[in-house]
Amino acid sequence: MQHPAVPDLSHTHTRPIHWVATATALAAVVALSSVLQPDAATAAQPHGTESKQAPAHAAPPDPAAVTFPLQCGPVDAVVEKKATGDLDGDGRPETAAVVHCDAPMGTPPDGVYVLTRADDGKPRVVATLVDPADRRTVTDFALRDGEIHATLLGYSSADVPSCCPDVTDEVKWQWKNGTFVRDTPSQARTV
């Protein structure tokens, strides 16, 4: 008599009662897990630390509600770009705005301003980062990690025509010791 290479496992054949038992056990586990839930997770701040997030009711200053220090003559000032965030770490958002006069022709120079809310809740200009008298045009503009980043196009001399800026500066401003400090990560380069 030969012995098979694989032992006879007739006791392992599934029958309908096995499936019923498995389904019943699975249903019991699912039902029990829906009744027995762990406590809700809670995150606690370590003692002595305070959140830097702005209160839910603190809206950033609206540049449309501000008179910018621009001399535009008969045309209006236009907010070309804006970005909001907490720049000074006080938990309230500020707005940085790129503004120029709405000239009918050409490319008017930009000004970059920082707005905050005064104690009476009205927005006001608290810093001029780029003065339009410097004849700069702002291209890239963003707030990242509490810093204002911009690309400024300008001129190497008064002899360069206004149509063709020949200097590009990558700059950033950060709030330090009560003022905005300008940093030029890369040196000015000619276009």
Phi, psi and chi 1 to 4 in degrees:
 res  aa     phi    psi   chi1   chi2   chi3   chi4
   1 MET       -  131.8  172.1  169.7 -162.9      -
   2 GLN   -94.0  144.2  -78.0 -169.4  -19.3      -
   3 HIS   -96.7  134.3  -66.2  -68.4      -      -
   4 PRO   -66.7  152.3   18.6  -23.3      -      -
   5 ALA   -66.1  -29.4      -      -      -      -
   6 VAL  -113.1  130.4  178.2      -      -      -
   7 PRO   -66.3  155.7   20.5  -26.7      -      -
   8 ASP   -71.8  119.5 -178.3   22.3      -      -
   9 LEU  -115.5   48.5  -59.4  175.4      -      -
  10 SER   -64.2  -23.9   58.8      -      -      -
  11 HIS   -73.9   -8.9   67.1  -78.9      -      -
  12 THR   -96.0    0.3   60.8      -      -      -
  13 HIS   -70.2  133.4  -65.5  -73.4      -      -
  14 THR   -77.7  143.7   58.8      -      -      -
  15 ARG  -124.7  164.1  -67.6 -172.3  169.5   68.2
  16 PRO   -53.6  -33.7  -26.2   32.7      -      -
  17 ILE   -64.7  -31.6 -168.8   70.2      -      -
  18 HIS   -64.1  -43.2  -67.5  120.1      -      -
  19 TRP   -66.2  -39.4  -69.5  111.8      -      -
  20 VAL   -63.2  -43.5  170.9      -      -      -
  21 ALA   -64.9  -41.3      -      -      -      -
  22 THR   -65.1  -44.9  -58.7      -      -      -
  23 ALA   -63.2  -40.1      -      -      -      -
  24 THR   -65.4  -43.0  -56.9      -      -      -
  25 ALA   -64.1  -42.6      -      -      -      -
  26 LEU   -64.1  -42.5 -176.2   58.3      -      -
  27 ALA   -62.8  -38.1      -      -      -      -
  28 ALA   -65.2  -41.0      -      -      -      -
  29 VAL   -64.7  -45.0  168.6      -      -      -
  30 VAL   -63.0  -45.5  169.7      -      -      -
  31 ALA   -63.0  -43.1      -      -      -      -
  32 LEU   -66.6  -38.1 -169.7   58.8      -      -
  33 SER   -69.6  -28.3   69.1      -      -      -
  34 SER   -76.5  -23.8   66.8      -      -      -
  35 VAL   -84.7  -42.2  172.2      -      -      -
  36 LEU   -97.4   93.0  -59.9  175.4      -      -
  37 GLN  -104.5  147.0  -68.3  -69.9  -38.7      -
  38 PRO   -69.6  161.0   22.4  -29.7      -      -
  39 ASP   -60.8  153.0  -69.5  -21.9      -      -
  40 ALA   -63.3  141.0      -      -      -      -
  41 ALA   -72.7  141.1      -      -      -      -
  42 THR  -129.2  140.7   58.0      -      -      -
  43 ALA  -110.9  125.4      -      -      -      -
  44 ALA  -112.1  136.5      -      -      -      -
  45 GLN   -71.8  139.7  -65.4  -71.6  -27.7      -
  46 PRO   -58.4  146.8  -19.6   27.1      -      -
  47 HIS   -56.8  131.4 -174.5   66.3      -      -
  48 GLY    94.4   -3.3      -      -      -      -
  49 THR  -105.0  149.1   61.6      -      -      -
  50 GLU  -126.1  148.7  -65.1 -171.9   20.7      -
  51 SER   -70.0  143.4  173.9      -      -      -
  52 LYS   -97.9    6.3  -68.9  -74.8 -172.8  179.6
  53 GLN   -77.5  148.4  -66.6 -176.6   -8.5      -
  54 ALA   -73.2  147.2      -      -      -      -
  55 PRO   -59.1  151.3  -18.7   26.5      -      -
  56 ALA   -59.2  -27.8      -      -      -      -
  57 HIS   -88.3   -5.7   65.4  -82.7      -      -
  58 ALA   -82.3  107.8      -      -      -      -
  59 ALA   -93.2  145.8      -      -      -      -
  60 PRO   -67.1  151.8   18.5  -25.5      -      -
  61 PRO   -61.5  139.1  -17.8   27.7      -      -
  62 ASP   -91.8  117.1 -178.9    7.0      -      -
  63 PRO   -62.6  -21.4   -3.2    5.5      -      -
  64 ALA   -69.2  -16.8      -      -      -      -
  65 ALA   -98.9   13.8      -      -      -      -
  66 VAL  -120.4  145.1  172.9      -      -      -
  67 THR   -98.0  115.6  -59.0      -      -      -
  68 PHE   -82.7  152.3  -69.2   96.3      -      -
  69 PRO   -78.2   63.9   27.5  -32.4      -      -
  70 LEU  -120.0  144.5  -73.0  170.0      -      -
  71 GLN  -103.7   95.5  -57.6  -60.0  -38.9      -
  72 CYS  -103.0   -0.1  -69.1      -      -      -
  73 GLY    63.5 -131.7      -      -      -      -
  74 PRO   -78.7   -8.3   28.8  -33.9      -      -
  75 VAL  -100.9  164.2  -62.1      -      -      -
  76 ASP   -90.3  161.6  -66.0  -32.3      -      -
  77 ALA   -81.3  141.9      -      -      -      -
  78 VAL  -121.5  130.6  174.2      -      -      -
  79 VAL   -84.4  108.2  176.3      -      -      -
  80 GLU   -80.3  -41.7 -174.5   67.8   26.5      -
  81 LYS  -144.1  152.9  -60.8  172.9  174.4  101.0
  82 LYS  -151.6  154.8   68.1  178.6 -179.7  174.4
  83 ALA  -149.2  146.0      -      -      -      -
  84 THR  -124.9  151.0   60.8      -      -      -
  85 GLY   171.9  170.0      -      -      -      -
  86 ASP   -83.2  102.4 -176.1    6.9      -      -
  87 LEU   -89.0  -26.8  -62.5  172.0      -      -
  88 ASP  -109.8    5.1   58.7    4.2      -      -
  89 GLY    76.0   17.6      -      -      -      -
  90 ASP   -91.9    1.6   67.4   -7.1      -      -
  91 GLY    87.0   -1.6      -      -      -      -
  92 ARG  -115.1  139.7  -65.4  179.8  -65.0  178.6
  93 PRO   -75.3  144.9   27.3  -33.1      -      -
  94 GLU  -111.6  165.9  -73.6   78.9   30.5      -
  95 THR  -122.3  130.9  -60.6      -      -      -
  96 ALA  -104.6  134.0      -      -      -      -
  97 ALA  -133.6  140.0      -      -      -      -
  98 VAL  -100.4  121.4  177.0      -      -      -
  99 VAL  -132.1  142.5 -177.0      -      -      -
 100 HIS  -147.7  168.3   62.5 -110.6      -      -
 101 CYS   -75.6  143.6  -64.9      -      -      -
 102 ASP   -82.0   70.7 -169.2   15.9      -      -
 103 ALA   -72.1  139.6      -      -      -      -
 104 PRO   -71.1  -21.0   21.7  -27.7      -      -
 105 MET  -139.2  154.9  -65.0 -178.1   -3.7      -
 106 GLY    79.1 -171.4      -      -      -      -
 107 THR  -118.6   99.6  -55.1      -      -      -
 108 PRO   -69.3  149.4   24.4  -30.5      -      -
 109 PRO   -67.0  151.3   23.6  -30.1      -      -
 110 ASP   -96.1  155.4  -69.1  -39.1      -      -
 111 GLY  -118.6  146.5      -      -      -      -
 112 VAL  -117.4  124.4  177.2      -      -      -
 113 TYR  -127.8  151.1  -55.7   96.5      -      -
 114 VAL  -112.9  131.3  177.5      -      -      -
 115 LEU  -114.1  146.6  -46.7  173.7      -      -
 116 THR  -138.7  175.1 -169.8      -      -      -
 117 ARG   -96.4  131.3  -71.5 -158.6  178.8  -83.5
 118 ALA   -73.5  171.9      -      -      -      -
 119 ASP   -58.6  -27.7  -68.8  -23.4      -      -
 120 ASP   -83.0    1.0   63.3    2.3      -      -
 121 GLY    91.1   -7.8      -      -      -      -
 122 LYS   -83.0  141.1  -65.5  180.0 -178.5  175.3
 123 PRO   -71.6  147.9   18.9  -23.6      -      -
 124 ARG  -149.0  154.5   64.2 -176.0  177.6   99.3
 125 VAL   -78.2  126.5  175.2      -      -      -
 126 VAL  -113.5  -13.2  -67.9      -      -      -
 127 ALA  -156.3  143.3      -      -      -      -
 128 THR  -110.4  113.5  -60.5      -      -      -
 129 LEU   -91.6  -34.8  -56.4  179.9      -      -
 130 VAL  -131.2  123.5  174.6      -      -      -
 131 ASP   -89.9  132.5 -170.5  -32.5      -      -
 132 PRO   -56.8  -25.1  -24.2   32.9      -      -
 133 ALA   -64.0  -17.0      -      -      -      -
 134 ASP   -80.3   -1.9  -64.5  -23.0      -      -
 135 ARG    56.4   52.5  -64.3  179.7   57.6 -146.8
 136 ARG  -113.8  149.5  -62.0  -61.4 -165.4  119.9
 137 THR  -119.1  132.6  -59.1      -      -      -
 138 VAL   -96.0  126.7  178.6      -      -      -
 139 THR  -102.8  -88.2   55.7      -      -      -
 140 ASP   -70.8  139.5  -64.0  -32.3      -      -
 141 PHE  -153.1  127.1 -176.4   74.2      -      -
 142 ALA  -162.8  159.9      -      -      -      -
 143 LEU  -107.4  127.8  -99.6   68.4      -      -
 144 ARG  -140.9  127.4  -68.9 -170.2  -64.8  -89.7
 145 ASP    53.1   41.4  -59.1  -36.8      -      -
 146 GLY    75.9   13.6      -      -      -      -
 147 GLU  -121.8  148.6  -61.3  174.3  -24.8      -
 148 ILE   -96.8  124.1  -57.9  167.3      -      -
 149 HIS  -114.3  138.4  -66.7 -103.0      -      -
 150 ALA  -151.6  154.3      -      -      -      -
 151 THR  -109.1  123.7  -58.7      -      -      -
 152 LEU  -110.3  128.1  -54.5  176.8      -      -
 153 LEU  -100.3  135.5  -56.2  179.7      -      -
 154 GLY  -150.5 -159.1      -      -      -      -
 155 TYR  -131.8  139.9  -51.9   92.8      -      -
 156 SER   -76.9  -21.7   58.3      -      -      -
 157 SER  -157.9  169.9   72.9      -      -      -
 158 ALA   -70.1  -14.8      -      -      -      -
 159 ASP   -79.0  -14.0  -62.8  -29.4      -      -
 160 VAL   -76.7  127.9  176.6      -      -      -
 161 PRO   -63.2  147.5   -1.7    4.3      -      -
 162 SER   -60.4  -22.6  -65.1      -      -      -
 163 CYS   -72.4  -20.2   69.7      -      -      -
 164 CYS  -132.7   73.8  -48.0      -      -      -
 165 PRO   -58.4  140.3   14.5  -21.0      -      -
 166 ASP  -119.6    8.0   63.9  -19.0      -      -
 167 VAL  -130.7  135.7  174.8      -      -      -
 168 THR  -123.6  128.3  -58.7      -      -      -
 169 ASP  -119.6  130.2  -69.8  -40.0      -      -
 170 GLU   -95.1  116.5  -58.7  -69.7  -27.9      -
 171 VAL  -129.0  161.8  -62.1      -      -      -
 172 LYS  -146.3  152.7   67.6  178.8  179.6  177.3
 173 TRP  -123.7  140.3  -66.9  -90.2      -      -
 174 GLN  -136.7  142.9 -176.4  176.9   22.9      -
 175 TRP   -75.2  118.1 -176.9 -102.6      -      -
 176 LYS  -141.9  129.5  -69.8 -177.3 -177.9  177.1
 177 ASN    51.4   42.1  -58.7  -39.0      -      -
 178 GLY    83.5   12.3      -      -      -      -
 179 THR  -152.0  162.5 -171.7      -      -      -
 180 PHE   -86.8  124.6  -75.8   98.9      -      -
 181 VAL  -106.3  128.6  176.9      -      -      -
 182 ARG   -88.8  137.7  179.5  177.2  165.3  169.1
 183 ASP  -130.9  138.0 -177.9   24.5      -      -
 184 THR  -112.1   93.4  -52.3      -      -      -
 185 PRO   -56.5  -40.7  -17.8   27.0      -      -
 186 SER  -116.2  145.7   60.9      -      -      -
 187 GLN   -66.2  154.8  -62.3  -59.0  -41.6      -
 188 ALA   -57.4  142.1      -      -      -      -
 189 ARG  -133.4  151.7   60.4 -174.6 -171.9  -86.0
 190 THR   -81.8  140.8  -57.3      -      -      -
 191 VAL   -81.5      -  177.4      -      -      -
